[in-house]
Each structure stands twice: as C-alpha cells, then as structure tokens.
Amino acid sequence: MGIQKKKFNGEEFEILDHAEKPGFRRAFHIIICAAVIYFIYIFSHVAH
C-alpha cells in the first residue's frame, strides 16, 4: 500500500494504491453461491 500519482483532466492527484488480497474474491463468490443454494432449498419447502 502506498501513494500513487495519477493525472485526470490535466491535473495530478495523489491516490492510495493497494494490492488485492488473493483468495478474497473466490471466498466471496463461494459464500454467495452457498447462500443462494440455501435460500432455494428453504423456500422450495415452504410451498408444501
């Protein structure tokens, strides 16, 4: 993590630069998929 300089519309800005942590995106997708499957299972038994 550090400060990086970028130019927008001819002006220079300092922005915080960060590196993405490996594995977080995959874990997020796995949790979302598990939640969707769980809700489908729960709500499919409500109609009975």
C-alpha positions in Angstrom: 0.0 0.0 0.0 1.3 3.4 -0.9 0.6 6.7 -2.6 0.5 6.8 -6.4 0.2 9.9 -8.6 -2.4 9.9 -11.4 -3.4 12.5 -13.9 -7.1 13.3 -14.6 -8.1 16.2 -16.9 -4.6 17.6 -16.9 -4.4 17.8 -13.1 -2.3 15.5 -10.9 -3.8 13.7 -7.9 -2.4 11.5 -5.2 -4.4 8.4 -4.6 -3.9 5.4 -2.3 -2.7 2.4 -4.1 -3.4 -1.1 -2.8 -2.9 -4.7 -3.9 -5.8 -7.0 -3.9 -5.5 -9.8 -1.3 -5.5 -13.2 -3.1 -8.5 -15.5 -2.3 -11.0 -12.9 -1.1 -12.9 -12.7 -4.3 -13.1 -16.5 -4.6 -14.3 -16.8 -1.0 -16.9 -14.1 -1.6 -18.3 -16.0 -4.6 -18.4 -19.3 -2.7 -20.3 -17.7 0.2 -22.8 -16.0 -2.2 -23.3 -19.4 -4.1 -23.9 -21.2 -0.8 -26.4 -18.6 0.4 -28.3 -18.8 -2.9 -28.5 -22.6 -2.8 -29.6 -22.4 0.9 -32.4 -20.0 0.1 -33.6 -22.1 -2.8 -33.6 -25.1 -0.6 -35.5 -23.3 2.2 -38.1 -21.6 0.0 -38.7 -24.7 -2.1 -40.1 -26.5 1.1 -42.4 -23.6 2.1 -44.9 -24.4 -0.6 -45.7 -27.8 0.7 
